[in-house]
Structure formats: structure tokens, C-alpha cells
């Protein structure tokens, strides 16, 4: 879910497992419900973030309800790499969508029904249930000028092969002069190992995370997210129609955003 500004916690937008499709309507949605209940003033219990060994309360207000500000952190850089129409993939509470829809057409997708409700209640003009793994089914070729994945949920691809496959699918829905911005944690940065759920990988430039969210005694499915360096992202982009054209880091250094452009 693409909401948190770097400098607060770029991890804030990791989405619930992408299981809320039409063939599993009753899938757990603890993460989405907690945020929706908070938005409505109905939340009475904390949203818990855990890897099984460590459990912390996940902040909601500061991570998901602070308006997007281009003057903060690397947000001006982000804005400079986006054009319309924009596809906001894993849009969370719609922080980015609310800002960019005032500038060009913006479509915000989320697998969480509760978060789609939240976005609509907050004024997102085009908020839809949708999966990052079903873009080619949901949208026609060259539909968008840019795509945004903010929140490190690109790690749900699971592997380098999965990353390449996802980038190829993303290229299908973005026009030939289009762009994309994604973000991740750099496993080569020492601070990344302090993230909840961090797991080392023997392969250079890779690591992963294992974690889940819990709310009102309901647990979401365990998330397994691949972490990759900018160099590994460049490798995965080969043959997908994309190339990495720029990388920027937040003040913490371990979180980065990468801008991609279509190969011509």
C-alpha cells in the first residue's frame, strides 16, 4: 500500500497478503480492517506487527493519514518521475492518489476490501479492488503513463524470477514512453538487518522478510517479502521492457526508491 513518506517508516505500506480476490471473499483482512476502523474512529485495539518472535504495535495515524507532501524527503524526486494516467498499485489509504488525482487521472488499486472502502471514504475518485499480480487481466495494454508501487510490497514477488515476471506484466499496462517508481530496502545496508522479520540470504544482494499483522484476534496470512539491492533490480529488469534510470535514498540510507523507464 503506497502511502508512507520515507523518514517516517517506508515499511508502513507493506500490504496484507494478496488473498482478497473474488475466489476467496472471506480472506482475513486484519491489516485493512484496523486501518479502516481507525479512519472511522472505531478502533479499540492495536494493530500488531509480528514475525513470531517479536511483536510491536504498528503505528497507523502517522504512517497512513499524513497528507503526501512533495517537500518532504524524496517526494519531490518521486513526483518528477510520474505522469498521468497513473496506476497506484497497493494504494493503501490513498495518500498518493489523493495528491496525484488533482494533477492527472489516477487509478488506485488495493487487494484489501477494507482499504478500498477507506480510500473511497477519503475521497479517492477511482479506488478499486485489484491485485498487483493481475494487472494484465484488469487493464488494457498501454493504459497508463506511469505506475507507482510505494511501500516495499514489490517484495511480494518472492524471487528474482518473480520480480522479472512482475516487471514484464507491469510493462504491459504502461505505454512505451512510460515510467514507474518502486521502493525496497537495501539488504547490503547494515540497518536493514534490524527490520522486524529480517532473514539473511546467502545470495549476494538479496535477503527476505517474514512477518504478519494481527488485529482483534484475527491474523493475516504470513507475508514473505524479497529484499534486493538496486543492482539486483537492474538485473531483474533486463528483458522486461524496463531499465532503471535513477535511484534515490532517504536519510536513513537503507530504504531506496528506484525510477524505471521503458526501453526503446
Protein Blocks (a to p, Z undefined) as FASTA:
>chain_A
ZZbcghiammlmoccddfkbfklmmgccfkmmmmmmmmnopafbdcdddehjaccdddfk
lmmmcccdfkgojlmmmmmmgccddddehklnommmmmmmmmbccddddfblklmmmmmm
nopabdcdddfklmmmmpcehkbfbdcdehhjmmmnopaklmmmmmmmmmmmpcfkbccd
dddddfkbmklmmpghiacdfbghiacddddddeehiacdddddddddfklmmmmmgonl
pacfbdcddfkomaccddddddZZ
